Structures are given as C-alpha cells and as structure tokens.
C-alpha cells in the first residue's frame, strides 16, 4: 500500500462471519472476512476500495452489497454521510480488477450506522463466470469515512484500491508495514441457474407513475441492460398517459427508436445507428402497450429504446417514475437523436430529482449452456524451504449452470522423482466444498546443501504437483494448465 493510506485506530465490534454457505442455497453471502474488524482501518481523502468476491456457482445475480462501517478515533462520525457504492465484474477471473471497469451498479447511499454490517439492496448484474467486485468511495476530504479491515481472516489479498475514481485499481491491499488485509465488504447473490429458453422484461421503472413531462418534438430513451448475452429483443413496451388540460394522445403518431451500444459505456453514443426507426399510432393510455420487434440480437452492452413526441406535442408526453430500482437510466435529445443529454432530471414537489421513463423491452435468451465446474486454489505458491512440516492450501470446487455432482480429486507428483510428498483430503467434494492439499519436502539437511549448490548451475525447475479430477464413478479428466502450481524447494529453487 502507498504511504498515502495509513493504518488508523477504530472502535471495533464483531459481526457474524465464517465460511460461505452451501452453494445449493438459493441465496449466498460471499464472504472473505472473519466478521471482526481488527481495531484498525483505512482512511484517506477520496479513497476507492473494492473487494474481489468469487461465487461458488454460476450464474448468480448480485442482489445486495453488505458493508461494515467503523468510527475512527478523533475523526468525524461517518453516520449520515454519503458514499458511492459500485459493483463490477471480471468474467475472466484474472485475480485483479480489469482496467477501466464498467460499473454495473453505481449509486449514492448514506451510511446509517457503524459497528455492524449494513445491507444495501441493488439490482446488480448476473455473473456467469469469474469474479464479482464490490466497493465504495470515500469523500474528498474523507470526513471520517473510511474502511474497516480484517487482517486475520481467510483468503486474504482480495482487496484493491484506486486513487483515480475507479478508472484503475492497484493491489492487493496491504498496510505500510507489509501486513495483508481484506476490506469488510460482502455481497448477497441469488443463484440464477437457467433451465432452458428464458424470457426477461428489462425495466428501469417500478410500475408506478409519479409525474410526467411534455416537450415539443422531444426524443427520450431508456438505457436497458440484459442480464446475459446474447439477448434477442422480442417486443418494446411503452406506457402512455393523458395529461390534464391537454388533448388525448390516443390516435396520435409517435416516432419509435431503438439502438445499441455494444460497449455499454452508460450513455448514448453520438449519432447512433438506429436499428428501429418507425412511426407508431398510440392505441390507448393508462397501461403498457406492446410493440412487436423482429428479433434484434444484443450481443453485448446496452440497448436504448424510446420515442419522439410530435412538434407541437398535441398532448403526447412521457410517463415518469422517480423512485424505481435503477435511477439515472433515461436520456433526452432535442435534435432528433443526433446527440443525447442526461441522465434525465425533473422538478418534483419543489426539488430536482432523477427520473426514468416508463419504457421497457422484452428479450429472449438462448438455451442454457452445458453444466461445468472448475477448481479454485486458495494460494498460487508455497515455500517448502522453512522446515520439514511442509505447507498446505485449500481448493474449492466451483460450478456453473446447475452442475451439482460430486467430483473425485487426486494429486500427483510430476516428474515422479521429485523429492516432494503431496496429499489431498477429502478425496471427493461437491460444488461449494473444499479439499486441503498438503505438500512437504522429502529432503533432509545434507541434501539441502547439495541442492543449493547444484540447482543454480543446472537451472532446474520443479513444477507444482498437478491436480487431476474426475467424476465419481465416471471417466477421468486431466486438469487444465491453470491448475498447475509451483513450489519452492530448500535452497531457493522453484
């Protein structure tokens, strides 16, 4: 960690912790802390911290972020102050945040209390592989808003930090003295195992209309994000309303538009290529109206759907929701769709607030992919040079798309003459369970001296014992290259 972030004393209190629940549960809490804030924390102006969380099964949908807040001694109380919470994904699971991550949740919340985990419900993304990152950003100046940490829980080195508002992250986190830690951040996820063709309604409103707006020739669109890809758009849904003291919009013609942003940048691209651009006659008001769409495929990113009012508007306006689950998803264009501004804000009950239009899309997904599993190692390397007792690490069986069978494990030494002994217990595990791999050197002191002299000359390299797995009562499957690790023998050789 850089000198800009130091260890600060905090008032501590324990919270429920422990291992992650069984993967078969419909909702999981992803945990990589032991539930105890260790009496110190991180405090720095504008600091942005995120934790890498790995589900036990895929696909899962993030439903809530859980954060543990602390009060720092001789600093302002953080209760009531606002923070920015985010969720983003790394589908490849590289072990560190991607550059310029796309924030799939990015919202402001207020800290309600300290000394316990606080749950913030979110309409989060669906992770089909890899890692989920959750985090938040403190103020500039921090004003007592910092980060509780755990320095003795399981699976450390999962925290990362940013000083450029989340454009890039560094880490893993450690204090200036080199000690490692995990931020006390968790996520609730719901197992969303697909079981065949699936239909989803993409909505950013909650079904209630609080207000509306009229604008001559105004073009308004919603940013809609499928939960998985590819997604095929089957229909659009628009909610039309009648405004008091205005003509009825029924029978009036509007211009429907739909376009895509494959990069999912979060705002409409300039001069977008329109996939749909046609007129539609309003049939009724007071309910959603379906407009069929002929199978437009969304391979990645976002789709934007909306309509343009006549000029003059003739009573044709836009129904708005101001308290839905995904604020800041609507944008406006006053030049026919060449450029867009937003997110949309309106005046409501004497104040300015963000609003979303009551516009939706219905998409279909392809059949579910085949069930899969993989092994996740707790550590990437071990040092066997410290003594004869050896070391150990855990491997976790991760599953996706409904895989739930037991898997038999064994560990072998290659080449066969390597002076290493390795065991694994238990010999069979199910998704969400762990096995322990124990590795020890068979060398004794006289050979340690000889090895230390010979290896630098011969430049020998001993690989980790490769881990192989098979289905119980089924055919064996060889481990992929990603499941081979390396160890250090006495004398410093690897």
HUNOR-V646807 format. One record per backbone hydrogen bond with DSSP energy under -1.0 kcal/mol. CO is the residue of the C=O (numbers start at 1). NH is the residue of the N-H. Records with the same first field share a line. If there is no record, write none. Layout:
BEGIN
CO=NH / NH
END
This chain:
BEGIN
2=5
8=41
9=73
22=25
26=191
28=189
30=187
35=15
39=10
41=8
42=147
44=47
47=138
48=162
49=136
50=160
51=134
53=132
56=399
58=401
59=192
60=127
61=190
62=124
63=122
64=188
65=120
66=186
67=118
69=115
71=11
72=75
78=81
81=111
83=109
84=137
85=107
86=135
87=104 / 105
88=133
90=93 / 131
105=87
107=85
109=83
111=80
118=67
120=65
122=124
125=62
127=60
131=90
132=53
133=88
134=51
135=86
136=49
137=84
139=46
142=145
147=42
148=184
149=38
150=182
158=52
159=173
160=50
161=170
162=48
164=167
167=100
170=161
175=178
179=175
182=150
183=185
184=68
186=66
187=30
188=63 / 64
189=28
190=61
198=365
200=363
202=361
211=320
213=318
215=218
218=309
219=333
220=307
221=331
222=305
224=303
231=298
232=364
234=293
235=362
236=291
237=360
238=289
240=286
243=246
249=252
252=282
254=280
255=308
256=278
257=306
258=275 / 276
259=304
261=264 / 302
276=258
278=256
280=254
282=251
289=238
291=236
293=295
296=233
298=231
302=261
303=224
304=259
305=222
306=257
307=220
308=255
310=217
313=316
318=213
319=358
320=210 / 211
321=356
329=223
330=344
331=221
332=341
333=219
338=271
341=332
344=355
346=353
348=351
351=348
353=346
356=321
357=359
358=239
360=237
361=202
362=234 / 235
363=200
364=232
372=400
374=398
376=396
382=488
391=439
393=437
394=378
395=435
396=376
397=432
398=374
399=58
400=372 / 403
406=472
407=429
408=470
410=468
415=418
418=420
419=442
421=440
423=438
425=436
427=409
429=407
430=433
433=397
435=395
436=425
437=393
438=423
439=391
440=421
444=448
445=449
446=450
447=451
448=452
449=453
450=454
451=455
454=458
455=459
466=412
468=410
469=477
470=408
471=474
475=471
477=469
480=483
481=484
485=464
488=384
489=492
493=489
END
